[in-house]
C-alpha cells in the first residue's frame, strides 16, 4: 500500500474526477461526488480544506471504494 500524502480538498476532488466521479452538490465547504457503477451508485463527501488529514483522506477513499494506489496514480 502506498503512503498517502497530505493533499488539499481541491486536489482530492480533481483526482476523484479523473476516476469518473462527478460533483453532485455542495453544502458549505463540503462537496458531494457520485459515480455510477454496475453495482450501484457510489458517493463520497470531500471537505474543501487547505490540507486534508491522512485519516480523513483514507475515510473518503473507503467511502468512494477507491484504493490508495488508484488515487495516488491520478493525483
ZAFI-850562 format. One record per residue: residue in three letters; x, y, z of N, C-alpha, C in turn. Coordinates in steps of 0.05 Angstrom, whole numbers, plus 32768, in hexadecimal, padded with zeros to 4 digits. Atoms other than C-alpha are relative to their C-alpha. Example, Ala and Ser with C-alpha at 12.3 -4.5 7.8 and 13.67 -1.06 7.14 Angstrom:
BEGIN
@bavo:ALA n_X:8012 n_Y:7FE8 n_Z:8000 ca_X:80F6 ca_Y:7FA6 ca_Z:809C c_X:8012 c_Y:8018 c_Z:8000 .
@bavo:SER n_X:7FF0 n_Y:7FE8 n_Z:7FFF ca_X:8111 ca_Y:7FEB ca_Z:808F c_X:7FF1 c_Y:8016 c_Z:800E .
! end
This chain:
BEGIN
@bavo:UNK n_X:8011 n_Y:7FE8 n_Z:8000 ca_X:8000 ca_Y:8000 ca_Z:8000 c_X:8012 c_Y:8019 c_Z:8000 .
@bavo:UNK n_X:7FEF n_Y:7FE9 n_Z:8001 ca_X:801E ca_Y:8043 ca_Z:7FED c_X:7FF9 c_Y:8013 c_Z:8017 .
@bavo:UNK n_X:8004 n_Y:7FED n_Z:7FEA ca_X:8026 ca_Y:8079 ca_Z:8021 c_X:7FF0 c_Y:8017 c_Z:7FF4 .
@bavo:UNK n_X:8010 n_Y:7FE9 n_Z:8008 ca_X:7FEF ca_Y:80AC ca_Z:8019 c_X:800D c_Y:801A c_Z:800A .
@bavo:UNK n_X:7FF5 n_Y:7FE6 n_Z:7FF7 ca_X:8009 ca_Y:80F3 ca_Z:801B c_X:7FE9 c_Y:8014 c_Z:8005 .
@bavo:UNK n_X:8014 n_Y:7FEC n_Z:7FFB ca_X:7FE4 ca_Y:812F ca_Z:8033 c_X:7FFA c_Y:8010 c_Z:7FE6 .
@bavo:UNK n_X:8009 n_Y:7FF1 n_Z:8018 ca_X:7FBC ca_Y:8151 ca_Z:7FFB c_X:7FEA c_Y:8013 c_Z:8009 .
@bavo:UNK n_X:8016 n_Y:7FEE n_Z:7FFA ca_X:7F8B ca_Y:818A ca_Z:7FF9 c_X:7FE6 c_Y:7FF4 c_Z:7FF6 .
@bavo:UNK n_X:801A n_Y:800A n_Z:8008 ca_X:7F41 ca_Y:817F ca_Z:7FEF c_X:7FFC c_Y:8002 c_Z:7FE2 .
@bavo:UNK n_X:8002 n_Y:7FFC n_Z:801D ca_X:7F45 ca_Y:819B ca_Z:7FA8 c_X:8010 c_Y:7FEB c_Z:7FF1 .
@bavo:UNK n_X:7FF0 n_Y:8015 n_Z:800D ca_X:7F7D ca_Y:816A ca_Z:7F96 c_X:7FF2 c_Y:7FE5 c_Z:8002 .
@bavo:UNK n_X:800E n_Y:8019 n_Z:7FFC ca_X:7F55 ca_Y:8130 ca_Z:7FB2 c_X:7FE8 c_Y:7FFE c_Z:7FED .
@bavo:UNK n_X:8017 n_Y:7FFF n_Z:8012 ca_X:7F17 ca_Y:8145 ca_Z:7F8A c_X:8009 c_Y:7FFC c_Z:7FE3 .
@bavo:UNK n_X:7FF6 n_Y:8002 n_Z:801B ca_X:7F40 ca_Y:814C ca_Z:7F4A c_X:8008 c_Y:7FE3 c_Z:7FFA .
@bavo:UNK n_X:7FF8 n_Y:801C n_Z:8004 ca_X:7F5D ca_Y:8105 ca_Z:7F53 c_X:7FE8 c_Y:7FEE c_Z:7FFE .
@bavo:UNK n_X:8018 n_Y:8010 n_Z:8001 ca_X:7F19 ca_Y:80E8 ca_Z:7F61 c_X:7FF0 c_Y:8004 c_Z:7FE6 .
@bavo:UNK n_X:800E n_Y:7FFB n_Z:801A ca_X:7EFC ca_Y:810A ca_Z:7F23 c_X:800E c_Y:7FF1 c_Z:7FEA .
@bavo:UNK n_X:7FF1 n_Y:800F n_Z:8014 ca_X:7F33 ca_Y:80E9 ca_Z:7EFA c_X:7FF8 c_Y:7FE2 c_Z:8001 .
@bavo:UNK n_X:8008 n_Y:801B n_Z:7FFD ca_X:7F1A ca_Y:80A7 ca_Z:7F16 c_X:7FE2 c_Y:7FFC c_Z:7FF9 .
@bavo:UNK n_X:801C n_Y:8003 n_Z:8009 ca_X:7ED3 ca_Y:80B5 ca_Z:7EFC c_X:7FEB c_Y:800B c_Z:8012 .
@bavo:UNK n_X:8014 n_Y:7FF4 n_Z:7FEF ca_X:7EB2 ca_Y:80D9 ca_Z:7F35 c_X:7FF7 c_Y:801B c_Z:7FF5 .
@bavo:UNK n_X:800B n_Y:7FE7 n_Z:8009 ca_X:7E85 ca_Y:8115 ca_Z:7F28 c_X:7FF5 c_Y:800F c_Z:8018 .
@bavo:UNK n_X:800B n_Y:7FF0 n_Z:7FEA ca_X:7E74 ca_Y:814F ca_Z:7F56 c_X:7FE2 c_Y:8001 c_Z:7FFE .
@bavo:UNK n_X:801D n_Y:8000 n_Z:8000 ca_X:7E2B ca_Y:8149 ca_Z:7F6A c_X:7FF6 c_Y:8019 c_Z:800E .
@bavo:UNK n_X:800A n_Y:7FE9 n_Z:7FF1 ca_X:7E22 ca_Y:8180 ca_Z:7F9D c_X:8016 c_Y:800A c_Z:8014 .
@bavo:UNK n_X:7FEE n_Y:7FF5 n_Z:7FEC ca_X:7E44 ca_Y:81AC ca_Z:7FD1 c_X:7FF0 c_Y:800C c_Z:8016 .
@bavo:UNK n_X:800D n_Y:7FF3 n_Z:7FE9 ca_X:7E30 ca_Y:81C0 ca_Z:8016 c_X:8016 c_Y:800B c_Z:8012 .
@bavo:UNK n_X:7FEB n_Y:7FF3 n_Z:7FF1 ca_X:7E5D ca_Y:81F1 ca_Z:8038 c_X:801B c_Y:7FF9 c_Z:7FF4 .
@bavo:UNK n_X:7FE5 n_Y:8006 n_Z:800A ca_X:7EA5 ca_Y:81D9 ca_Z:8032 c_X:8003 c_Y:7FE2 c_Z:7FF7 .
@bavo:UNK n_X:7FFF n_Y:801D n_Z:8007 ca_X:7E93 ca_Y:8190 ca_Z:8020 c_X:7FF4 c_Y:7FFC c_Z:7FE4 .
@bavo:UNK n_X:800A n_Y:8006 n_Z:801B ca_X:7E8B ca_Y:8178 ca_Z:7FD8 c_X:7FFA c_Y:7FE2 c_Z:7FFF .
@bavo:UNK n_X:8009 n_Y:801C n_Z:8002 ca_X:7E65 ca_Y:8137 ca_Z:7FCB c_X:8005 c_Y:7FF7 c_Z:7FE3 .
@bavo:UNK n_X:7FFA n_Y:800C n_Z:8019 ca_X:7E7F ca_Y:810C ca_Z:7F92 c_X:7FF2 c_Y:7FE6 c_Z:7FFD .
@bavo:UNK n_X:800E n_Y:8019 n_Z:8005 ca_X:7E5C ca_Y:80D1 ca_Z:7F71 c_X:800A c_Y:7FF3 c_Z:7FE7 .
@bavo:UNK n_X:7FF7 n_Y:8010 n_Z:8017 ca_X:7E6E ca_Y:809A ca_Z:7F40 c_X:7FED c_Y:7FE9 c_Z:7FFD .
@bavo:UNK n_X:8011 n_Y:8017 n_Z:8006 ca_X:7E40 ca_Y:8067 ca_Z:7F1F c_X:8011 c_Y:7FE9 c_Z:7FF8 .
@bavo:UNK n_X:7FF2 n_Y:8019 n_Z:8006 ca_X:7E5A ca_Y:8020 ca_Z:7F1E c_X:7FEB c_Y:7FEA c_Z:7FFC .
@bavo:UNK n_X:8013 n_Y:8016 n_Z:8004 ca_X:7E3B ca_Y:7FDE ca_Z:7F0A c_X:7FF3 c_Y:7FF6 c_Z:801A .
@bavo:UNK n_X:800B n_Y:8009 n_Z:7FE6 ca_X:7E31 ca_Y:7FCE ca_Z:7F55 c_X:7FED c_Y:8015 c_Z:800C .
@bavo:UNK n_X:8010 n_Y:7FEA n_Z:7FF6 ca_X:7E0E ca_Y:8011 ca_Z:7F60 c_X:8010 c_Y:8019 c_Z:8002 .
@bavo:UNK n_X:7FF2 n_Y:7FE6 n_Z:7FFD ca_X:7E1F ca_Y:8059 ca_Z:7F70 c_X:8012 c_Y:7FFF c_Z:8018 .
@bavo:UNK n_X:7FEC n_Y:7FFE n_Z:7FEB ca_X:7E5C ca_Y:8068 ca_Z:7F9A c_X:8004 c_Y:801E c_Z:8004 .
@bavo:UNK n_X:7FFD n_Y:7FE4 n_Z:7FFA ca_X:7E62 ca_Y:80AB ca_Z:7FBD c_X:8013 c_Y:8006 c_Z:8017 .
@bavo:UNK n_X:7FEF n_Y:7FF8 n_Z:7FEA ca_X:7E8F ca_Y:80D1 ca_Z:7FEB c_X:7FFF c_Y:801F c_Z:8003 .
@bavo:UNK n_X:8000 n_Y:7FE3 n_Z:7FFA ca_X:7E95 ca_Y:8116 ca_Z:800C c_X:801D c_Y:8008 c_Z:8005 .
@bavo:UNK n_X:7FE5 n_Y:7FF6 n_Z:7FFC ca_X:7ED6 ca_Y:813E ca_Z:8008 c_X:7FFF c_Y:801C c_Z:800A .
@bavo:UNK n_X:7FFF n_Y:7FE5 n_Z:7FF6 ca_X:7EE3 ca_Y:817B ca_Z:8033 c_X:8014 c_Y:8010 c_Z:7FF1 .
@bavo:UNK n_X:7FEE n_Y:7FEF n_Z:800F ca_X:7F03 ca_Y:81B6 ca_Z:8010 c_X:8014 c_Y:800D c_Z:8014 .
@bavo:UNK n_X:7FEC n_Y:7FF5 n_Z:7FEE ca_X:7F3C ca_Y:81BE ca_Z:8042 c_X:801A c_Y:8004 c_Z:7FF2 .
@bavo:UNK n_X:7FE6 n_Y:7FFB n_Z:800C ca_X:7F82 ca_Y:81D7 ca_Z:8033 c_X:8011 c_Y:7FE6 c_Z:8000 .
@bavo:UNK n_X:7FF1 n_Y:8019 n_Z:7FFC ca_X:7F9E ca_Y:8195 ca_Z:804C c_X:7FEE c_Y:7FEC c_Z:800E .
@bavo:UNK n_X:8010 n_Y:8015 n_Z:7FF4 ca_X:7F79 ca_Y:8154 ca_Z:8059 c_X:8012 c_Y:7FEE c_Z:8010 .
@bavo:UNK n_X:7FF1 n_Y:8013 n_Z:7FF0 ca_X:7F91 ca_Y:8128 ca_Z:8091 c_X:8000 c_Y:7FE5 c_Z:7FF2 .
@bavo:UNK n_X:7FFD n_Y:801A n_Z:800E ca_X:7FA9 ca_Y:80E3 ca_Z:8079 c_X:7FE9 c_Y:7FEE c_Z:8008 .
@bavo:UNK n_X:8016 n_Y:8010 n_Z:7FF7 ca_X:7F73 ca_Y:80C1 ca_Z:80A3 c_X:7FE6 c_Y:8008 c_Z:7FF2 .
@bavo:UNK n_X:8018 n_Y:7FF6 n_Z:800E ca_X:7F3D ca_Y:80ED ca_Z:8084 c_X:8001 c_Y:7FF7 c_Z:7FE3 .
@bavo:UNK n_X:7FFD n_Y:8008 n_Z:801C ca_X:7F57 ca_Y:80DE ca_Z:803E c_X:7FFB c_Y:7FE2 c_Z:7FFE .
@bavo:UNK n_X:8004 n_Y:801D n_Z:8000 ca_X:7F59 ca_Y:8093 ca_Z:804E c_X:7FE2 c_Y:7FFA c_Z:8002 .
@bavo:UNK n_X:801D n_Y:8004 n_Z:7FFD ca_X:7F0F ca_Y:8097 ca_Z:8064 c_X:7FF1 c_Y:8008 c_Z:7FE7 .
@bavo:UNK n_X:800C n_Y:7FF8 n_Z:8019 ca_X:7EFC ca_Y:80BC ca_Z:8024 c_X:8004 c_Y:7FEA c_Z:7FEB .
@bavo:UNK n_X:7FFA n_Y:8015 n_Z:8014 ca_X:7F1E ca_Y:8087 ca_Z:7FFA c_X:7FF0 c_Y:7FE6 c_Z:8006 .
@bavo:UNK n_X:800F n_Y:8017 n_Z:7FF8 ca_X:7EFB ca_Y:8050 ca_Z:8022 c_X:7FE2 c_Y:8004 c_Z:7FF7 .
@bavo:UNK n_X:801C n_Y:7FFA n_Z:8009 ca_X:7EB7 ca_Y:8072 ca_Z:8015 c_X:7FFD c_Y:7FFD c_Z:7FE2 .
@bavo:UNK n_X:8001 n_Y:8000 n_Z:801D ca_X:7EC8 ca_Y:8079 ca_Z:7FCB c_X:8007 c_Y:7FE5 c_Z:7FF4 .
@bavo:UNK n_X:7FF8 n_Y:801A n_Z:800A ca_X:7EE0 ca_Y:8031 ca_Z:7FC6 c_X:8017 c_Y:8002 c_Z:7FEC .
@bavo:UNK n_X:7FE9 n_Y:7FFB n_Z:8011 ca_X:7F22 ca_Y:8049 ca_Z:7FA8 c_X:8018 c_Y:7FF7 c_Z:8010 .
@bavo:UNK n_X:7FE8 n_Y:8009 n_Z:7FF2 ca_X:7F65 ca_Y:8029 ca_Z:7FBA c_X:8013 c_Y:8018 c_Z:8001 .
@bavo:UNK n_X:7FEC n_Y:7FEB n_Z:7FFE ca_X:7F9E ca_Y:8056 ca_Z:7FD1 c_X:8012 c_Y:8000 c_Z:7FE7 .
@bavo:UNK n_X:7FF0 n_Y:8001 n_Z:8018 ca_X:7FC6 ca_Y:803D ca_Z:7F94 c_X:7FF3 c_Y:800F c_Z:7FE9 .
@bavo:UNK n_X:800F n_Y:7FF2 n_Z:8016 ca_X:7F90 ca_Y:8055 ca_Z:7F63 c_X:8001 c_Y:801E c_Z:8005 .
@bavo:UNK n_X:8001 n_Y:7FE4 n_Z:7FFA ca_X:7F8B ca_Y:8097 ca_Z:7F87 c_X:801B c_Y:800E c_Z:7FFB .
@bavo:UNK n_X:7FE6 n_Y:7FF4 n_Z:8003 ca_X:7FD6 ca_Y:80A5 ca_Z:7F88 c_X:8008 c_Y:8002 c_Z:7FE3 .
@bavo:UNK n_X:7FFA n_Y:7FFF n_Z:801C ca_X:7FDC ca_Y:8094 ca_Z:7F3E c_X:7FF2 c_Y:8017 c_Z:7FF2 .
@bavo:UNK n_X:8010 n_Y:7FEB n_Z:800C ca_X:7FA7 ca_Y:80C9 ca_Z:7F2E c_X:8003 c_Y:801B c_Z:800C .
@bavo:UNK n_X:7FFB n_Y:7FE5 n_Z:7FF4 ca_X:7FC2 ca_Y:8102 ca_Z:7F58 c_X:800E c_Y:8012 c_Z:7FEC .
! end
